[in-house]
Structures are given as structure tokens and as C-alpha cells.
Amino acid sequence: MGGPCRYRAVAQWSGAAPAGAASTGGRRIDDSTPDRFERRLDELRHLDDELGSGEVYDAARTELRLILSALKDASYSERVGRRLFGAAAEASRSAGWTAYDSGQIAAAERHYVTAMRAAASADDPVVGANTLAFWAIQQYSTGNPRGAIDLVEAALTQAPRIGSARMTAMLHARACRAHARAGDTRAADRSANAAMDTYGHAGPDGSGSGLRLLVQPRRNPPAPGQLRPQPRQPPPGPQAL
């Protein structure tokens, strides 16, 4: 999937109004339904660590189908609807990452675009930025560091709404990797310093378990120069910066 579609999805997330209408058709559901989806998606994040991406990819797509079915066929309040869209975004993000990690690059792109559209409908800056961070790994690991930089910069514009210093630090670290892959060592060092400075000011993070894969703190944070990858380094695993 090419750049124009990627840029449209990012622009929609950062600038579009969220979905505002409740649904009045079908069986009525309440907050317990997105609660269940969110718990199941959290379990998928753990299973990705334990079982590998191939198995979890199929499970993530199944979750996404269930969530989309609820959005289409059930009735719910505006609040519940936004939570369902947020769950759909996270399921799509999980499908995107596990597709990429299984070597299915084109499928991963499609899932990331879906995730960004759902995040826009949910008005959820956290899952949107989370998606962009994973998407950036794919871009700089498959020869498009400039595309990765664009994605991370889009995520950083939402930092005030995200409200998580740890996640913002992670985004700067992603930018560092992307600049390094692009051969811009000065920009990489600036991003590395921003990551360390931001993380140094991070207090207890109340952003929730959904950020576990991205912002799990390191016991010994690397020096700025260590954030830059060596040439020909294989794509980082799910817990890499």
C-alpha cells in the first residue's frame, strides 16, 4: 500500500472529528462489551510474546471481525461506540504488527490504515500514536526511513493529548532509529536526547496496559548514541525501542 493512502489515514486521525452518533439498531449493549474486548486484546499482547506472531495474527483478525460485527449490528451509546472503535483500532494494530512480523508486509499496511481510521472514530490519541509507532518500525525496517519519520512526527503532534511522558519518549526513540536509518546522525542524536530528557521527567504512568509493548521501562537506559542501530540490523522485536 503506497504513501498516499498512508498519509490520508494519518491525516484523518489527526484532523477528523470522532464518530458522534450512537447506534439504535439491534441488541442493546453497554460498557461490559468493550470491557471484554479490551481484556481479550490485552491477552493477545501477552500471547504475541509467548506464541509468536503467526498464531496471534489469526486471533487478532478474529477479534477485529467480532468488534466490527458489534459496531454494525448492535445498539449502543456514543460512549460505548467510541470504546468499540478504540478496540477495533487496537485489534487492527495488533493484526498489522503480527502480519509484518510474519512477513506479510502488504497485509500489515492495510491493517495499519484500518487502525488509524478506527482511532480517528474513537477520538483515541493513544491507540493512534501506538499504531504509528509500530508502523514506523515496519517502514524503517523495509527501506523507507523517511516514511517512518513522517509517521512518528505525526504521532508527536498529539503528545499533549496523549499525556504520557513515557510514550512520548518512546516516540522520540523511534524517530532516532528512523533518522539513523536515513543516515542523518545529527537528527538521530537530537531525537535520542529528546527521548532521554522526556523519559527522565516521566512520573508514574497511568496510560494503561495497552502501552506495555512500547513503553516498558529499561533498567539501564541507553546513552543517546546507543539508540542508533547498526547498519543491516534485523528488524527489532516487539519489545525493542
Stockholm file with secondary structure:
# STOCKHOLM 1.0

chainA/1-241         MGGPCRYRAVAQWSGAAPAGAASTGGRRIDDSTPDRFERRLDELRHLDDELGSGEVYDAARTELRLILSALKDASYSERVGRRLFGAAAEASRSAGWTAYDSGQIAAAERHYVTAMRAAASADDPVVGANTLAFWAIQQYSTGNPRGAIDLVEAALTQAPRIGSARMTAMLHARACRAHARAGDTRAADRSANAAMDTYGHAGPDGSGSGLRLLVQPRRNPPAPGQLRPQPRQPPPGPQAL
#=GR chainA/1-241 SS CCHHHHHHHHHHHHHSCCCCCCBCSSSBCCTHHHHHHHHHHHHHHHHHHHHCHHHHHHHHHHHHHHHHHHHHHCBBCHHHHHHHHHHHHHHHHHHHHHHHHTTCHHHHHHHHHHHHHHHHHHTCHHHHHHHHHHHHHHHHHTTCHHHHHHHHHHHHTTHHHHCCHHHHHHHHHHHHHHHHHTTCHHHHHHHHHHHHHHHHTCCCCCSCGGGHHHHCCCSSCCCGGGGSCCTTCCCCCTTCC
#=GC SS_cons         CCHHHHHHHHHHHHHSCCCCCCBCSSSBCCTHHHHHHHHHHHHHHHHHHHHCHHHHHHHHHHHHHHHHHHHHHCBBCHHHHHHHHHHHHHHHHHHHHHHHHTTCHHHHHHHHHHHHHHHHHHTCHHHHHHHHHHHHHHHHHTTCHHHHHHHHHHHHTTHHHHCCHHHHHHHHHHHHHHHHHTTCHHHHHHHHHHHHHHHHTCCCCCSCGGGHHHHCCCSSCCCGGGGSCCTTCCCCCTTCC
//
